[in-house]
Amino acid sequence: MHKILRIKLLLLTLCAGITAIAQIPKAPTRVEGEGQFNRMIIRGVNVINGTGSPMQGPCDIVIEKNKITQIKVVGYPGVPIDPKDRPKADKGDKELDCTGMYVLPGFVDMHGHIGGRSQGTPAEYVFKLWLAHGITTIRDPSAGNGLDWVLDQKQKSEKNEITAPRILAYTAFGMGSKESITTADQARAWVEENAKKGADGIKFFGARPEVMDAALRRNKELGLRSACHHAQVDVARWNVLNSARAGLTSMEHWYGLPEALFDSQTIQDYPADYNYGNEQNRFEEAGKLWKQAAKPGSKRWNEVMDELLKLDFTIDPTFNIYEANRELMLARRAEWHEEYTLPQLWRFYQPSRISHGSYWQDWGTEQEVAWKENYRLWMNFINEYKNRGGRVTAGSDSGFIFQLYGFAYIRELELLREAGFHPLEVIRAATLKGAEAIGMQDKIGSVETGKLADLVILEENPLKNLKVLYGTGAIRLTEGNEVKRVGGVKYTIKDGVVYDAKKLLEDVRKIVAEAKKTENFEIFQPGLEKK
């Protein structure tokens, strides 16, 4: 069933100069959303502004075209609003009655792969899932559909010609090169060419130290930003500290950080028969890595954290993408798969020796217990890093390991909460901290005058329960002992355009239903599919 190239091998072939990429269908011309409006007033909302400030309201928010021009407190909680204290609507102004609702800044997904042929995800499907969950900006690490493809969608999104979040394109290092990059001069030349092509930054996986150093430093000199998944094949000679010193903007996941924390070894404790190409090996042993690192509060722990803090380094943990490792059934049986996961994407998730992230060859209790301990130590570092002033962001890495676009991002917010973040700190990580990391904090990331109108509006308070941000909402029992669903984003506003988030989610449901009908497909569990 799974005749799919592993993503890692794809990237390696790209770096070797093979430029042909199997691309997914681009997003169609936009027919959804209303606006921009010459002037729009959002009435009566409670503002969670993303800076760490407590909620305040009721407020009226005035937006002109795509910019917030006024945020006015218009009354007191529980007291009728006096109309004379409110911004006046002129003829032709759009008024959006959101009395008693909650507004947040648009979310930034720092690790938003748009997907590829292997996942079988058309851009429309991915973009609508993101917007339906309040994600108004994404950073595409690796530009897996090719830089030109991503830049085309970025430009159309900027003009609001398609229904999509803002897009930043971070090219995989070496993509499109006609030869392997083995010298510092080659690295600098590729970085300069990448900048000329219009990329926003670079996604690294590792390389020779002199190549990494030259590429990162030149990229930063050019004013571009960077991300790195420190792959095991290079991490023994180049870990997170090396990258941070050379100017890396953000580390992705956690690879390279435990290695920087080693104090009694220099290489991960690999079994003699470990093979990186065997992903059961790779992920099973990764679940034991944090226990090999320096203990919390130790001298080495503090030395590494102090240096990363001094370098103003960003950590984008993507907790959600590895959650199946500690609770496979939880990720596999998530309720949204039934109606929102495309057949090809579901097939891609299944156990396979070929598909990346489908390594469930013999995954059991021992592996899950080890990963639970791995998470405890990992979250300890991330929470302390935040507490000491470090920048932590929210990214999802969806499209792999049973993690679905949009839904997985909300799960990431829940996992930041589990790590010890206050709900206001979770929202700040998902908004302002992400904006800072991509250099857009002057435009997005908080609900403040002068910033672009990227907003999330919902009827339930997410600070009480982050689950209300899921498209499927949260479960609540009424006083009459009836079960109902509450929540889900009501409106996503991106660049002043107002989207009905629930309508976007319904569009996705129809896309999936049609695909299932065409293929006569039903969701199945591994080894239990109908014969």
MARNUDREN-203185 format. One record per residue (C-alpha): residue in three letters; x, y, z; residue number from 1. Coordinates in steps of 0.2 Angstrom, whole numbers, plus 5000, padded with zeros to 4 digits. Layout:
<rs>
{ALA, {X, Y, Z}, NUM}
...
</rs>
This chain:
<rs>
{MET, {5000, 5000, 5000}, 1}
{HIS, {5014, 5012, 5005}, 2}
{LYS, {5025, 5015, 4989}, 3}
{ILE, {5030, 5032, 4996}, 4}
{LEU, {5048, 5040, 4997}, 5}
{ARG, {5053, 5044, 5015}, 6}
{ILE, {5054, 5063, 5016}, 7}
{LYS, {5071, 5063, 5023}, 8}
{LEU, {5077, 5054, 5007}, 9}
{LEU, {5068, 5067, 4996}, 10}
{LEU, {5077, 5081, 5005}, 11}
{LEU, {5093, 5073, 5002}, 12}
{THR, {5090, 5070, 4984}, 13}
{LEU, {5085, 5088, 4982}, 14}
{CYS, {5101, 5094, 4991}, 15}
{ALA, {5111, 5083, 4978}, 16}
{GLY, {5103, 5094, 4964}, 17}
{ILE, {5087, 5085, 4959}, 18}
{THR, {5075, 5099, 4957}, 19}
{ALA, {5059, 5090, 4951}, 20}
{ILE, {5046, 5089, 4965}, 21}
{ALA, {5029, 5081, 4965}, 22}
{GLN, {5018, 5096, 4970}, 23}
{ILE, {5001, 5096, 4977}, 24}
{PRO, {4987, 5106, 4968}, 25}
{LYS, {4987, 5125, 4972}, 26}
{ALA, {4973, 5134, 4981}, 27}
{PRO, {4959, 5140, 4970}, 28}
{THR, {4954, 5158, 4968}, 29}
{ARG, {4946, 5165, 4984}, 30}
{VAL, {4927, 5164, 4985}, 31}
{GLU, {4926, 5164, 5004}, 32}
{GLY, {4927, 5178, 5017}, 33}
{GLU, {4920, 5196, 5017}, 34}
{GLY, {4931, 5212, 5016}, 35}
{GLN, {4942, 5221, 5017}, 36}
{PHE, {4931, 5235, 5023}, 37}
{ASN, {4934, 5253, 5022}, 38}
{ARG, {4930, 5253, 5041}, 39}
{MET, {4924, 5239, 5052}, 40}
{ILE, {4919, 5239, 5070}, 41}
{ILE, {4919, 5223, 5080}, 42}
{ARG, {4907, 5226, 5095}, 43}
{GLY, {4908, 5221, 5113}, 44}
{VAL, {4922, 5208, 5113}, 45}
{ASN, {4934, 5203, 5128}, 46}
{VAL, {4951, 5206, 5122}, 47}
{ILE, {4966, 5193, 5126}, 48}
{ASN, {4979, 5204, 5117}, 49}
{GLY, {4993, 5191, 5116}, 50}
{THR, {5006, 5202, 5126}, 51}
{GLY, {5003, 5193, 5143}, 52}
{SER, {4991, 5206, 5148}, 53}
{PRO, {4975, 5199, 5157}, 54}
{MET, {4959, 5199, 5147}, 55}
{GLN, {4950, 5216, 5146}, 56}
{GLY, {4932, 5220, 5140}, 57}
{PRO, {4920, 5224, 5134}, 58}
{CYS, {4929, 5233, 5120}, 59}
{ASP, {4925, 5239, 5102}, 60}
{ILE, {4939, 5237, 5089}, 61}
{VAL, {4940, 5248, 5074}, 62}
{ILE, {4948, 5241, 5059}, 63}
{GLU, {4951, 5252, 5043}, 64}
{LYS, {4955, 5241, 5028}, 65}
{ASN, {4968, 5229, 5036}, 66}
{LYS, {4974, 5239, 5051}, 67}
{ILE, {4968, 5240, 5069}, 68}
{THR, {4965, 5259, 5072}, 69}
{GLN, {4956, 5259, 5088}, 70}
{ILE, {4953, 5248, 5103}, 71}
{LYS, {4941, 5256, 5115}, 72}
{VAL, {4935, 5249, 5132}, 73}
{VAL, {4916, 5253, 5131}, 74}
{GLY, {4909, 5247, 5148}, 75}
{TYR, {4911, 5235, 5162}, 76}
{PRO, {4908, 5216, 5163}, 77}
{GLY, {4890, 5212, 5167}, 78}
{VAL, {4884, 5230, 5164}, 79}
{PRO, {4874, 5236, 5149}, 80}
{ILE, {4885, 5246, 5137}, 81}
{ASP, {4880, 5264, 5135}, 82}
{PRO, {4879, 5268, 5116}, 83}
{LYS, {4886, 5285, 5119}, 84}
{ASP, {4903, 5278, 5124}, 85}
{ARG, {4906, 5268, 5108}, 86}
{PRO, {4914, 5272, 5092}, 87}
{LYS, {4901, 5278, 5080}, 88}
{ALA, {4897, 5269, 5064}, 89}
{ASP, {4896, 5279, 5048}, 90}
{LYS, {4886, 5275, 5033}, 91}
{GLY, {4894, 5260, 5024}, 92}
{ASP, {4904, 5254, 5039}, 93}
{LYS, {4903, 5235, 5043}, 94}
{GLU, {4898, 5231, 5061}, 95}
{LEU, {4902, 5214, 5068}, 96}
{ASP, {4892, 5210, 5084}, 97}
{CYS, {4903, 5200, 5095}, 98}
{THR, {4895, 5205, 5111}, 99}
{GLY, {4902, 5194, 5125}, 100}
{MET, {4914, 5184, 5114}, 101}
{TYR, {4933, 5183, 5115}, 102}
{VAL, {4946, 5190, 5103}, 103}
{LEU, {4964, 5184, 5102}, 104}
{PRO, {4978, 5188, 5089}, 105}
{GLY, {4979, 5177, 5074}, 106}
{PHE, {4990, 5161, 5078}, 107}
{VAL, {5007, 5159, 5071}, 108}
{ASP, {5011, 5141, 5066}, 109}
{MET, {5030, 5141, 5066}, 110}
{HIS, {5032, 5123, 5059}, 111}
{GLY, {5018, 5123, 5045}, 112}
{HIS, {5023, 5110, 5031}, 113}
{ILE, {5009, 5113, 5018}, 114}
{GLY, {5011, 5095, 5013}, 115}
{GLY, {5015, 5085, 4998}, 116}
{ARG, {5010, 5071, 4986}, 117}
{SER, {5014, 5058, 4999}, 118}
{GLN, {5001, 5065, 5011}, 119}
{GLY, {4989, 5068, 4997}, 120}
{THR, {4983, 5085, 5003}, 121}
{PRO, {4978, 5099, 4991}, 122}
{ALA, {4983, 5116, 4997}, 123}
{GLU, {4964, 5121, 4999}, 124}
{TYR, {4962, 5107, 5011}, 125}
{VAL, {4977, 5112, 5022}, 126}
{PHE, {4974, 5131, 5021}, 127}
{LYS, {4956, 5130, 5026}, 128}
{LEU, {4960, 5118, 5041}, 129}
{TRP, {4973, 5131, 5047}, 130}
{LEU, {4962, 5146, 5045}, 131}
{ALA, {4947, 5137, 5053}, 132}
{HIS, {4958, 5135, 5069}, 133}
{GLY, {4963, 5153, 5069}, 134}
{ILE, {4980, 5151, 5061}, 135}
{THR, {4984, 5167, 5051}, 136}
{THR, {5002, 5165, 5048}, 137}
{ILE, {5013, 5149, 5044}, 138}
{ARG, {5031, 5146, 5042}, 139}
{ASP, {5034, 5133, 5029}, 140}
{PRO, {5050, 5124, 5033}, 141}
{SER, {5058, 5116, 5018}, 142}
{ALA, {5047, 5122, 5005}, 143}
{GLY, {5042, 5104, 5001}, 144}
{ASN, {5033, 5109, 4985}, 145}
{GLY, {5047, 5119, 4978}, 146}
{LEU, {5052, 5137, 4982}, 147}
{ASP, {5043, 5144, 4967}, 148}
{TRP, {5027, 5135, 4971}, 149}
{VAL, {5027, 5142, 4989}, 150}
{LEU, {5032, 5160, 4984}, 151}
{ASP, {5017, 5159, 4971}, 152}
{GLN, {5005, 5154, 4985}, 153}
{LYS, {5013, 5167, 4997}, 154}
{GLN, {5011, 5181, 4985}, 155}
{LYS, {4992, 5176, 4981}, 156}
{SER, {4989, 5175, 5000}, 157}
{GLU, {4997, 5193, 5003}, 158}
{LYS, {4984, 5199, 4990}, 159}
{ASN, {4970, 5189, 4997}, 160}
{GLU, {4967, 5181, 4981}, 161}
{ILE, {4967, 5164, 4989}, 162}
{THR, {4959, 5158, 5006}, 163}
{ALA, {4976, 5155, 5015}, 164}
{PRO, {4986, 5161, 5030}, 165}
{ARG, {5001, 5172, 5027}, 166}
{ILE, {5015, 5161, 5021}, 167}
{LEU, {5034, 5162, 5025}, 168}
{ALA, {5045, 5151, 5014}, 169}
{TYR, {5060, 5143, 5022}, 170}
{THR, {5070, 5133, 5008}, 171}
{ALA, {5078, 5117, 5013}, 172}
{PHE, {5097, 5120, 5013}, 173}
{GLY, {5104, 5115, 4997}, 174}
{MET, {5088, 5113, 4988}, 175}
{GLY, {5091, 5115, 4969}, 176}
{SER, {5109, 5115, 4970}, 177}
{LYS, {5117, 5106, 4955}, 178}
{GLU, {5131, 5098, 4966}, 179}
{SER, {5133, 5093, 4984}, 180}
{ILE, {5138, 5108, 4995}, 181}
{THR, {5154, 5103, 5003}, 182}
{THR, {5163, 5119, 5006}, 183}
{ALA, {5160, 5136, 5015}, 184}
{ASP, {5162, 5145, 4999}, 185}
{GLN, {5148, 5134, 4991}, 186}
{ALA, {5137, 5136, 5006}, 187}
{ARG, {5138, 5155, 5005}, 188}
{ALA, {5135, 5156, 4987}, 189}
{TRP, {5119, 5145, 4989}, 190}
{VAL, {5113, 5156, 5003}, 191}
{GLU, {5115, 5172, 4992}, 192}
{GLU, {5106, 5164, 4978}, 193}
{ASN, {5092, 5158, 4989}, 194}
{ALA, {5090, 5176, 4996}, 195}
{LYS, {5089, 5182, 4978}, 196}
{LYS, {5075, 5170, 4974}, 197}
{GLY, {5065, 5178, 4987}, 198}
{ALA, {5065, 5165, 5001}, 199}
{ASP, {5062, 5171, 5019}, 200}
{GLY, {5074, 5160, 5026}, 201}
{ILE, {5082, 5142, 5027}, 202}
{LYS, {5078, 5126, 5035}, 203}
{PHE, {5093, 5116, 5040}, 204}
{PHE, {5095, 5098, 5045}, 205}
{GLY, {5114, 5097, 5047}, 206}
{ALA, {5130, 5097, 5037}, 207}
{ARG, {5149, 5098, 5039}, 208}
{PRO, {5153, 5111, 5053}, 209}
{GLU, {5162, 5123, 5041}, 210}
{VAL, {5147, 5122, 5029}, 211}
{MET, {5134, 5125, 5043}, 212}
{ASP, {5144, 5139, 5050}, 213}
{ALA, {5147, 5148, 5034}, 214}
{ALA, {5129, 5146, 5028}, 215}
{LEU, {5121, 5152, 5045}, 216}
{ARG, {5132, 5167, 5046}, 217}
{ARG, {5130, 5173, 5028}, 218}
{ASN, {5111, 5170, 5030}, 219}
{LYS, {5110, 5181, 5045}, 220}
{GLU, {5121, 5195, 5037}, 221}
{LEU, {5108, 5195, 5023}, 222}
{GLY, {5094, 5198, 5035}, 223}
{LEU, {5086, 5182, 5033}, 224}
{ARG, {5081, 5169, 5047}, 225}
{SER, {5083, 5151, 5049}, 226}
{ALA, {5077, 5135, 5057}, 227}
{CYS, {5085, 5118, 5060}, 228}
{HIS, {5080, 5100, 5064}, 229}
{HIS, {5097, 5094, 5070}, 230}
{ALA, {5096, 5077, 5063}, 231}
{GLN, {5105, 5062, 5071}, 232}
{VAL, {5117, 5060, 5056}, 233}
{ASP, {5126, 5076, 5060}, 234}
{VAL, {5122, 5081, 5078}, 235}
{ALA, {5137, 5073, 5085}, 236}
{ARG, {5148, 5086, 5077}, 237}
{TRP, {5135, 5101, 5076}, 238}
{ASN, {5122, 5103, 5090}, 239}
{VAL, {5111, 5117, 5095}, 240}
{LEU, {5124, 5127, 5104}, 241}
{ASN, {5135, 5127, 5088}, 242}
{SER, {5120, 5133, 5078}, 243}
{ALA, {5115, 5146, 5090}, 244}
{ARG, {5133, 5153, 5091}, 245}
{ALA, {5133, 5154, 5072}, 246}
{GLY, {5116, 5164, 5071}, 247}
{LEU, {5102, 5151, 5070}, 248}
{THR, {5085, 5159, 5073}, 249}
{SER, {5076, 5143, 5080}, 250}
{MET, {5079, 5125, 5084}, 251}
{GLU, {5064, 5114, 5079}, 252}
{HIS, {5058, 5099, 5090}, 253}
{TRP, {5072, 5095, 5102}, 254}
{TYR, {5085, 5086, 5093}, 255}
{GLY, {5102, 5093, 5096}, 256}
{LEU, {5098, 5100, 5113}, 257}
{PRO, {5100, 5084, 5124}, 258}
{GLU, {5117, 5082, 5115}, 259}
{ALA, {5122, 5099, 5120}, 260}
{LEU, {5118, 5094, 5138}, 261}
{PHE, {5129, 5079, 5138}, 262}
{ASP, {5141, 5079, 5152}, 263}
{SER, {5147, 5061, 5153}, 264}
{GLN, {5147, 5056, 5135}, 265}
{THR, {5148, 5065, 5118}, 266}
{ILE, {5137, 5053, 5107}, 267}
{GLN, {5120, 5046, 5110}, 268}
{ASP, {5120, 5029, 5118}, 269}
{TYR, {5116, 5019, 5102}, 270}
{PRO, {5113, 5000, 5103}, 271}
{ALA, {5126, 4991, 5092}, 272}
{ASP, {5112, 4986, 5079}, 273}
{TYR, {5105, 5004, 5078}, 274}
{ASN, {5101, 5009, 5060}, 275}
{TYR, {5095, 5027, 5057}, 276}
{GLY, {5086, 5021, 5041}, 277}
{ASN, {5075, 5010, 5053}, 278}
{GLU, {5063, 5022, 5060}, 279}
{GLN, {5058, 5011, 5074}, 280}
{ASN, {5076, 5012, 5079}, 281}
{ARG, {5077, 5030, 5077}, 282}
{PHE, {5062, 5035, 5087}, 283}
{GLU, {5063, 5021, 5100}, 284}
{GLU, {5080, 5027, 5105}, 285}
{ALA, {5076, 5045, 5104}, 286}
{GLY, {5064, 5042, 5118}, 287}
{LYS, {5078, 5038, 5129}, 288}
{LEU, {5089, 5053, 5125}, 289}
{TRP, {5084, 5066, 5138}, 290}
{LYS, {5089, 5054, 5152}, 291}
{GLN, {5106, 5054, 5145}, 292}
{ALA, {5107, 5073, 5146}, 293}
{ALA, {5113, 5083, 5161}, 294}
{LYS, {5100, 5083, 5175}, 295}
{PRO, {5089, 5098, 5178}, 296}
{GLY, {5097, 5111, 5189}, 297}
{SER, {5115, 5104, 5186}, 298}
{LYS, {5130, 5114, 5181}, 299}
{ARG, {5129, 5109, 5163}, 300}
{TRP, {5110, 5111, 5162}, 301}
{ASN, {5112, 5129, 5168}, 302}
{GLU, {5128, 5133, 5157}, 303}
{VAL, {5118, 5128, 5141}, 304}
{MET, {5102, 5137, 5146}, 305}
{ASP, {5112, 5153, 5150}, 306}
{GLU, {5121, 5153, 5134}, 307}
{LEU, {5105, 5151, 5123}, 308}
{LEU, {5097, 5164, 5133}, 309}
{LYS, {5111, 5176, 5130}, 310}
{LEU, {5110, 5173, 5112}, 311}
{ASP, {5091, 5177, 5111}, 312}
{PHE, {5088, 5160, 5104}, 313}
{THR, {5071, 5153, 5100}, 314}
{ILE, {5065, 5136, 5104}, 315}
{ASP, {5050, 5129, 5094}, 316}
{PRO, {5047, 5112, 5103}, 317}
{THR, {5033, 5105, 5092}, 318}
{PHE, {5027, 5094, 5107}, 319}
{ASN, {5012, 5087, 5098}, 320}
{ILE, {5021, 5079, 5083}, 321}
{TYR, {5029, 5066, 5095}, 322}
{GLU, {5014, 5063, 5106}, 323}
{ALA, {5009, 5046, 5097}, 324}
{ASN, {5026, 5040, 5104}, 325}
{ARG, {5019, 5041, 5122}, 326}
{GLU, {5001, 5037, 5118}, 327}
{LEU, {4999, 5029, 5101}, 328}
{MET, {4980, 5025, 5103}, 329}
{LEU, {4976, 5043, 5108}, 330}
{ALA, {4984, 5050, 5093}, 331}
{ARG, {4977, 5037, 5081}, 332}
{ARG, {4959, 5038, 5088}, 333}
{ALA, {4958, 5057, 5088}, 334}
{GLU, {4939, 5061, 5084}, 335}
{TRP, {4943, 5072, 5070}, 336}
{HIS, {4951, 5059, 5059}, 337}
{GLU, {4934, 5052, 5055}, 338}
{GLU, {4927, 5067, 5045}, 339}
{TYR, {4943, 5078, 5042}, 340}
{THR, {4957, 5066, 5037}, 341}
{LEU, {4959, 5063, 5019}, 342}
{PRO, {4960, 5044, 5014}, 343}
{GLN, {4978, 5046, 5007}, 344}
{LEU, {4984, 5055, 5022}, 345}
{TRP, {4976, 5041, 5033}, 346}
{ARG, {4985, 5028, 5023}, 347}
{PHE, {5002, 5038, 5025}, 348}
{TYR, {5000, 5037, 5044}, 349}
{GLN, {4999, 5018, 5044}, 350}
{PRO, {5013, 5007, 5050}, 351}
{SER, {5026, 5006, 5036}, 352}
{ARG, {5045, 5003, 5034}, 353}
{ILE, {5045, 5016, 5020}, 354}
{SER, {5034, 5031, 5025}, 355}
{HIS, {5042, 5044, 5036}, 356}
{GLY, {5034, 5045, 5053}, 357}
{SER, {5025, 5028, 5051}, 358}
{TYR, {5037, 5018, 5061}, 359}
{TRP, {5025, 5007, 5072}, 360}
{GLN, {5034, 4991, 5068}, 361}
{ASP, {5033, 4985, 5086}, 362}
{TRP, {5028, 4999, 5097}, 363}
{GLY, {5022, 4995, 5114}, 364}
{THR, {5021, 4999, 5133}, 365}
{GLU, {5040, 5000, 5136}, 366}
{GLN, {5042, 5013, 5122}, 367}
{GLU, {5027, 5023, 5128}, 368}
{VAL, {5033, 5024, 5146}, 369}
{ALA, {5051, 5029, 5140}, 370}
{TRP, {5043, 5043, 5130}, 371}
{LYS, {5033, 5049, 5144}, 372}
{GLU, {5049, 5051, 5154}, 373}
{ASN, {5057, 5059, 5139}, 374}
{TYR, {5042, 5072, 5139}, 375}
{ARG, {5044, 5076, 5157}, 376}
{LEU, {5062, 5081, 5156}, 377}
{TRP, {5060, 5090, 5139}, 378}
{MET, {5045, 5100, 5146}, 379}
{ASN, {5055, 5104, 5161}, 380}
{PHE, {5069, 5112, 5151}, 381}
{ILE, {5056, 5122, 5140}, 382}
{ASN, {5046, 5129, 5154}, 383}
{GLU, {5062, 5134, 5163}, 384}
{TYR, {5068, 5142, 5148}, 385}
{LYS, {5052, 5152, 5146}, 386}
{ASN, {5053, 5157, 5164}, 387}
{ARG, {5070, 5164, 5163}, 388}
{GLY, {5065, 5175, 5148}, 389}
{GLY, {5068, 5163, 5133}, 390}
{ARG, {5057, 5164, 5118}, 391}
{VAL, {5047, 5148, 5115}, 392}
{THR, {5035, 5147, 5101}, 393}
{ALA, {5021, 5136, 5094}, 394}
{GLY, {5023, 5125, 5079}, 395}
{SER, {5014, 5109, 5074}, 396}
{ASP, {5023, 5099, 5060}, 397}
{SER, {5007, 5092, 5054}, 398}
{GLY, {5004, 5079, 5041}, 399}
{PHE, {5014, 5066, 5050}, 400}
{ILE, {5012, 5054, 5064}, 401}
{PHE, {4993, 5056, 5065}, 402}
{GLN, {4994, 5074, 5067}, 403}
{LEU, {4981, 5084, 5057}, 404}
{TYR, {4983, 5102, 5051}, 405}
{GLY, {4974, 5114, 5062}, 406}
{PHE, {4969, 5102, 5075}, 407}
{ALA, {4987, 5097, 5079}, 408}
{TYR, {4991, 5116, 5082}, 409}
{ILE, {4978, 5117, 5096}, 410}
{ARG, {4985, 5101, 5103}, 411}
{GLU, {5002, 5109, 5104}, 412}
{LEU, {4994, 5123, 5114}, 413}
{GLU, {4987, 5111, 5126}, 414}
{LEU, {5004, 5103, 5128}, 415}
{LEU, {5013, 5120, 5132}, 416}
{ARG, {5000, 5121, 5145}, 417}
{GLU, {5005, 5104, 5152}, 418}
{ALA, {5023, 5109, 5151}, 419}
{GLY, {5019, 5123, 5164}, 420}
{PHE, {5014, 5138, 5154}, 421}
{HIS, {5000, 5149, 5161}, 422}
{PRO, {4986, 5150, 5148}, 423}
{LEU, {4991, 5168, 5144}, 424}
{GLU, {5009, 5162, 5142}, 425}
{VAL, {5002, 5149, 5130}, 426}
{ILE, {4993, 5162, 5119}, 427}
{ARG, {5008, 5173, 5119}, 428}
{ALA, {5019, 5159, 5113}, 429}
{ALA, {5007, 5156, 5099}, 430}
{THR, {5006, 5174, 5094}, 431}
{LEU, {5018, 5187, 5099}, 432}
{LYS, {5033, 5176, 5102}, 433}
{GLY, {5030, 5168, 5085}, 434}
{ALA, {5029, 5185, 5077}, 435}
{GLU, {5045, 5190, 5085}, 436}
{ALA, {5054, 5174, 5079}, 437}
{ILE, {5049, 5178, 5061}, 438}
{GLY, {5053, 5197, 5063}, 439}
{MET, {5035, 5202, 5061}, 440}
{GLN, {5031, 5208, 5078}, 441}
{ASP, {5028, 5226, 5072}, 442}
{LYS, {5014, 5220, 5061}, 443}
{ILE, {5006, 5204, 5069}, 444}
{GLY, {5006, 5194, 5085}, 445}
{SER, {4996, 5205, 5097}, 446}
{VAL, {4979, 5215, 5097}, 447}
{GLU, {4985, 5232, 5097}, 448}
{THR, {4982, 5248, 5087}, 449}
{GLY, {4993, 5250, 5072}, 450}
{LYS, {4995, 5231, 5069}, 451}
{LEU, {4987, 5221, 5055}, 452}
{ALA, {4970, 5214, 5058}, 453}
{ASP, {4974, 5196, 5061}, 454}
{LEU, {4962, 5190, 5074}, 455}
{VAL, {4953, 5175, 5081}, 456}
{ILE, {4935, 5177, 5088}, 457}
{LEU, {4926, 5163, 5098}, 458}
{GLU, {4911, 5162, 5109}, 459}
{GLU, {4920, 5153, 5123}, 460}
{ASN, {4934, 5158, 5134}, 461}
{PRO, {4950, 5149, 5129}, 462}
{LEU, {4959, 5153, 5145}, 463}
{LYS, {4947, 5142, 5154}, 464}
{ASN, {4948, 5128, 5142}, 465}
{LEU, {4960, 5127, 5127}, 466}
{LYS, {4949, 5113, 5120}, 467}
{VAL, {4936, 5126, 5114}, 468}
{LEU, {4949, 5131, 5100}, 469}
{TYR, {4947, 5114, 5092}, 470}
{GLY, {4936, 5114, 5077}, 471}
{THR, {4926, 5100, 5085}, 472}
{GLY, {4924, 5110, 5101}, 473}
{ALA, {4923, 5104, 5119}, 474}
{ILE, {4911, 5093, 5127}, 475}
{ARG, {4899, 5101, 5140}, 476}
{LEU, {4885, 5093, 5150}, 477}
{THR, {4869, 5105, 5152}, 478}
{GLU, {4859, 5107, 5168}, 479}
{GLY, {4846, 5096, 5159}, 480}
{ASN, {4859, 5082, 5158}, 481}
{GLU, {4862, 5083, 5139}, 482}
{VAL, {4878, 5083, 5131}, 483}
{LYS, {4882, 5097, 5119}, 484}
{ARG, {4898, 5104, 5110}, 485}
{VAL, {4903, 5121, 5113}, 486}
{GLY, {4917, 5132, 5105}, 487}
{GLY, {4926, 5131, 5089}, 488}
{VAL, {4933, 5147, 5081}, 489}
{LYS, {4918, 5158, 5075}, 490}
{TYR, {4928, 5170, 5065}, 491}
{THR, {4945, 5171, 5059}, 492}
{ILE, {4951, 5188, 5052}, 493}
{LYS, {4966, 5188, 5042}, 494}
{ASP, {4972, 5205, 5034}, 495}
{GLY, {4955, 5212, 5037}, 496}
{VAL, {4946, 5198, 5028}, 497}
{VAL, {4932, 5190, 5039}, 498}
{TYR, {4931, 5171, 5037}, 499}
{ASP, {4917, 5160, 5044}, 500}
{ALA, {4928, 5147, 5052}, 501}
{LYS, {4915, 5134, 5054}, 502}
{LYS, {4910, 5136, 5036}, 503}
{LEU, {4929, 5133, 5031}, 504}
{LEU, {4928, 5117, 5042}, 505}
{GLU, {4912, 5112, 5033}, 506}
{ASP, {4921, 5114, 5016}, 507}
{VAL, {4935, 5103, 5022}, 508}
{ARG, {4922, 5090, 5028}, 509}
{LYS, {4915, 5090, 5011}, 510}
{ILE, {4932, 5088, 5003}, 511}
{VAL, {4935, 5073, 5013}, 512}
{ALA, {4918, 5065, 5011}, 513}
{GLU, {4919, 5067, 4992}, 514}
{ALA, {4936, 5059, 4992}, 515}
{LYS, {4930, 5044, 5003}, 516}
{LYS, {4915, 5042, 4991}, 517}
{THR, {4926, 5042, 4976}, 518}
{GLU, {4938, 5029, 4983}, 519}
{ASN, {4924, 5019, 4993}, 520}
{PHE, {4935, 5022, 5008}, 521}
{GLU, {4932, 5020, 5026}, 522}
{ILE, {4944, 5024, 5041}, 523}
{PHE, {4952, 5008, 5047}, 524}
{GLN, {4964, 5004, 5061}, 525}
{PRO, {4980, 4995, 5058}, 526}
{GLY, {4978, 4977, 5054}, 527}
{LEU, {4959, 4978, 5056}, 528}
{GLU, {4955, 4985, 5039}, 529}
{LYS, {4941, 4976, 5030}, 530}
{LYS, {4946, 4962, 5018}, 531}
</rs>
